[in-house]
Amino acid sequence: MEIEGSGALVVGGASGLGAATARALAQRGAHVTIADVDAERGAAVADEVGGTFVAADVTSEEQIEAAVAAAAERSPRGLRISAHCAGIGYAQRTVSGRGPHPLAPFERVIAVNLVGTFNALRLAAAAMSANDPDAGGERGVCVNTASVAAFDGQIGQAAYAASKGGVVGLTLPVARDLARVGVRVCTIAPGLFDTPLLASLPQEAREALAASIPFPPRLGRPDEYAALVCHIAENGMLNGEVIRLDGALRMAPK
């Protein structure tokens, strides 16, 4: 997939991995649309990259439909690249001194991280299926975000690991579903990255996390995630695959 001139949608593009992805795609000539619930930061990033911002909650069919439509209109070639970076976390043991894990936050994490991913994926892919194919028969590419927690879920990560495990699980069947219309699907499973979530931790805690990574012994940079999104877009043989981006990290139980 040629990035230059393509319409690109970055869901969750207001900060962190999503903002870095929006910048990287724009630098390579894509017409970027950012969808996020954070209107202030999302609009700021869109303005920075010369893109468009659409306020959208990933769990809303109508709002994501509007974001997809806006992204498709940004380029004469239509929406060709969709990157899904939106997500939330929640930590609590299944049973603790507070009793059983509450059901509502579990359902919310699944709704945002898993259902929201599929919502954006299915709507973006539907729009892509109407594109004219390129020379290789390709109409689009979708990149989802899972986590190493999908494989190495830690104590207290039942909700988060389950949601990201679901994203991993849907990657291959959806890629097979969409093969007939020329749309590829891949998922990135990041390890410990220097995002706003980790930025809120004390410096000592950040250094301890960085030291746990075999090599390089540091937190990942959002631009490294963004570079992989761009490579997936450009490498037509990458399809139906989950790629760990973690410096050989394997998470301990806690």
N, C-alpha and C positions, 0 to 999 in steps of 0.2 A: 504494500500500500504506500503510495506516495503521499507524504505528509503535506508538502507544499501545495497550497490551494484547496486542501480538504477542509470540510466542516468538521469541527471537533467539539464534543461535549465533555466537560469535566464535572461530574457530580461530586459535590463536596470540595469544590475548588477554591473555597475562601481562605484556606490556611493549610499548613503542613504539607503532606504529600500531594494533595490536590492542587494547591497553589503552585508548587514546584512543577507539577505536570503541566498546568496551564501555561506557565512561563516557557517551558521547554518546547511545547508544541507550537506556541506562537513564534518562538525564535526560529523554528524550522518552517515557518510560513503557513501554518494552519490558521483558519478562521475560528477562533475559540469562543465558545459559550460556556459560562460558568453557572451552575445551578447549586444553590445552597440555601440553608435557612438563615444564615448570617448575612443579612442584606448589606450592612455597612462594610464589612471586610470583603464580601464577595464583589460588591460594586467597585471597591478600591482595586482589587486584583484585576478585574475586567478592564478598568480604565488603564491600568499599568500596561497590560498586554495588548491594548487596542481591541478588546473583545466586547462581548455582551454579557450582562448579568440577568439571570431570571431567578426570582425567589421561588424556591421549590423544596418541599418536604418529600423525601424519597418514598414515604409510605402513601403518598397521595397520587392516585392514577391521573387525575386531572392536571395537577401541577407538573408532573414529570412529562405528561403529554405535551404541555405547553413549552417546556424546556427543550424537548426533542424537536418540536416544530420550529422553534426559534433557531436552534442549531442547524437544522436542515436548510433554513432560508439564508444562512450566513454565506453560503458558497454555492456557485452555480453547479458544482459537482455533488451537492447534497451533503448530508451527514455521513461521514466515512469512518470516524474514529470516536469511540466512546470510552471514557475512563471513569470508573466508579471508585471514589475514594472516601465516600461518606461512611461514618460509623461511630458507634458509642461503646462505652465499656461499663461493666458493673462487676464488683467483686464481693463475694460472700460464700462462705462454706455451705454445702448442702444442708448440713445440720450443725448448729452452733449453740452457744449459750443463749442466743436470742431466739432459738427454736428453728423450725425448718426454713429453708430459703424461701423468701416471699415469691409468689408466682408472678405478680405484676411486673417487676423489673426484668424477670426472665423473659416474659412475653414481649416486653418493650425492646430488649436487645435483639431478640429474634426478628421482631417486626422491622427494625431499622436496618440491621446488618445483613440479614438473609432475605427477608421478603422485599426490603427496599432495593437490594442489589438485583433481585430477579425482576422487580418492577421496572427499573431503569433498563436492564438488559433486554427484556422482551420488547419494550417500546422502541428502544434505539435500533434493535435488530429489524423490527418491522419497517421502520423508516429506511434503513439501509437496503432492505430487499427490493425497494423500488428504484434504487440507483442503477445507472448503466454500469455494466461490468467493465473493469479495466482490462488491460491486455492479458492478464493472467486469469481473468474470470472472477476477480474479487470485487465485492461490493462494499465491504466494510470490515472493521475489526473492533471487538469489545474486550476491554481489559478490566478485570475485577480485582478487588483487593481482599485477600484473606489475612492470615497471620500464621506465624509459627505456632501459635496457640492451638491451631486446628490439629496439630500433630503432637505437641508437647504441652498441652494444657496444664496449668499449675493449680495448686490448691486454691480454691475460691474462684476459679475461672469457668465454672460450669456453663454459665450463660454465654459468656464471650466465646469460649472454645466451641460450644455447640453451634453458635451462629456462624463462626468462621469455618467450622468443619462442613457446614451446609453449603457454603460458597465453594469450597473445594469439591464437594460431591456433585454439584450441578455442572461443573466446568466441562467435563467430557460429554455427558449426554446432551447438553445444549449445543456444544460444538458439533456433535453428530447431527442434531436436529437442523442446524443452520448450514450444514455443508452444501445442501442442495441449492441454497440461494447465494452461496459465495461469501458468507460472513464467518470470520474466524472468531474464536473465543479463547482467551487465556486468563489465568489468574496469577497474581503475584502474592506470595506469602512473606511479608517483611518480618524481620526480627526486631531488634531494638533500634528505633530510629529517633533522631533528635527532632521531635515534633512538639507542638505546644503542650501536649499532655505530659511528656517527660520534662519539659522546660520548667514545669511547676514544682519539680522535686528539688530538694536540697542538693547542692553541688556534690557533697559526699556520696549521696545515694546515686547520683548520675555517674560518678566515677566508678562506683562499685559495679553498676550495671555494665559500663563500658569494659571493665576489666574481665567480665565473665565471657566476653566474645573471644574465641580463639584467635582469629586474625581477619581483618585488622582489629586490634583491641580498642575499639572506639565505637561510639554510636554511629549508626548509619546516617548519611545526609539525605535529605529529601530529594536533592538533585540526582542522587544515584538511583533512587526509585524512578524518578521521572525519565532518566536516561533509558531504563529498562522498558518503560512504557513505549518510548519512541522506537526502540529496537524491535519490540514485538510488532508494532505497527508496520515497520519496514521489512521485517523478515517473514515472507509469506509462508514459510514452512512451519512456523510456530503456531500450533493449533491444538486445542484440547488439553493443554499442559498447565500444570501448576508449578511455578518456579519459586523456590525458596531464595530469599535475598537476605542473608543473615550472618555472613562471615563464619559459617560452620557452627553456629550456635545451636545447642540442644538444651532446652530449658530444663532445669531441675524441678523437682516437685514444688519447691517454694524458694 
